[in-house]
């Protein structure tokens, strides 16, 4: 069994001085906020848990669905029956084989409202789960559900041991079936992972990963320069742009599906008024925020960031800054003199969040909105965000390969993150349901284009832009492939040169 030492087990030095040649020395600036794969929403948590746990299927670097714990799958009975055949060699880190019973228990846990699973809303079409033999899992659906398979490709749908669910230890121990085992976790300091020699996905060419948590990304770059670390996840575009200047380093830069957004709370006055929300949208100069906070390292986006469904943002409501129109809307709403509000911002995720908030603060000041910026440590921010306890929030939210799995949890009446969104209407809910059952891609694009148009016009949130995922590595690290999801799963293909 892989146990988690919450206290220091190997000392508190920033780097593993005794690391062998087969250890990948790594650093990132933000640590995981928890270890329950079904509950975690923070990027820092997802990046760690993707190395430890596995879903039934996963997305590759081209956003295609490929095998993970399942070798094969098929929809039958007009799309109301989804059958998986499990990899017979899949084992958990405790040596136990991954069985259909584990899959069933995992999804029953996901569907239990008491769990508070982050992706629960994506699986509500599952009416029952059958396990006819020791290799087969059958999901019986209440209706056709086209995006269900894509929803199962995320780590929030990880399969965990049924025995650990019964024991109530999910989140306190980290027993997955993935390529690495978590041997040590010193929160906000260090993680030590060893390679899972029994991983059914193949052989990893080194013995483990030693991760240092360094909140200052300039310190990460300095450590790369000094060759104290081999590989790093970089979130700050300013630091990333310096990497190519180093002859011993390589920068990997990939556009991501995740999006930067100013989330309004339409349940709090005066954001309850449509014209106020629309005024905020018109007052924001998205390009200016992008250029100032991210050095232009990104592109303006609407809600749909996945390549198959992207639209021209210029066609969306008030995507070109129009201060005069914004002031007129404020006056029509009875707020010509403006109002005061607070925006919550996380420290370190993303590292540009404070800069984004400051630019937005200045822009909204032009229409009389006095914005007070409240900085929070990430774990406090996440708790506050999940409760919907804010006027506005600067956020970096994860993207998905399918519009339904990306937004169902926010913008449907059954969405489990409705408390975060605090807005829904019949049109949004209807369009989401239509897109859920439609199998024709061309028709789905029309449905979700209308969804995006309506959502931006109602302006519960102000979508800003997408950026890039950056990793930096020594020239001795070879084979890493970046993903638009930001996943570090590509570390399984890495080889370390002497």
URRAVEN-V522329 format. One line per field, one symbol per residue. ss: DSSP state (~ for helix, > for strand, _ for the rest). phi: phi as a letter, one per 40 degrees, with the letter a starting at -180 (. if undefined). psi: psi as a letter, one per 40 degrees, with the letter a starting at -180 (. if undefined). A space follows every 50 residues. Layout:
ss = ???
phi = ???
psi = ???
This chain:
ss = ______________________>>>>>>______________~~~~~~~_ ______>>>_____>>>__>>>>>>>____>>>>>>____>_____>__~ ~~~~~~~~~~~_~~~____~~~~__>>>>>>>>__>>>>>>______~~~ ~___~~~____~~~~~~__>__>______>>>>>>>___>>>>>>_____ _______>>>>>>___~~~~~~~~~_____>>>>__~~~~~~~_____>> >>>>>>>>>>>>>>_________~~~~~~~~~~__~~~~~~~~_____>> ____________~~~_______~~~~~~~~~~______>>>>>>>>____ __~~~~~~~~~~~~~___>>>>>>>>_~~~~~~~~~_____>>>>>>___ __~~~~~~~~~______~~~~____~~~~~~~~~~~~___~~~~~~~~~~ ~~~~~~~~__>>>>>>>>>>>>>>__>>__________~~~~~_>>__
phi = .cbbccbcbbgbccbccbccccbccbaacbcccibcccbcbcdccdcccc cbbbccbacccbgccbcbcccaaacbffgbabbbbcccccbcccgcccbd cccccccccdccdccgccbdccbccccabbbcacbbbbccbcadadcdcc ccccccbccbcdcccccgbchbbbbbbccbbccabbdgbabbbbcccccc chbccacibbbbcbdcccccccccccgcbbaacbbcdcccccccccccbb bbbbcbccbcacccbccbcccccdcccccccccccccccccccbfgciac acccbcdcbcbcdccccfcbdacccccccccccgbdcgababbcaccgbc ccdccdccccdcccdcbgccbccbcbcdccddcccccgcacaacbbbccb cbccccbdccbbccccbdcccfaaaccccccccccccccccccccccccc dcccccccfcbbcbabbbcbbbaccccbhcbcbccgcbddccccbbcc
psi = hhihheihdfieidihdehieehhhiiiehiieiehdedhdhddddddde ediiadiihaeefihiicdhdiihhaffeehhhihiheehiieeeiihid ddddddddddehdddfhdeddeeeehdihigdaeehhhhhieiigdeddd deeieefihihdddddefehediggaeaeihhdhhghediihhihheehe eahheieahhhhhgdheddddddddefdidiihhdhddddeedeehdeih hhhhiidiihihhigeehieeehdddddddddehgddddddddefegaii iadhehdeeiihdeeihfehhgddddddddddeffdeaiiihhihihehi eeddddddddddddddeehhhhhhiiidddddddddefgidihhihiiii ehddddedddfidehefddddfhiidddddddddddehehdddddddddd ddddddddfdighciiaihhiiiieehiehhiieeeiedeeeeiihi.
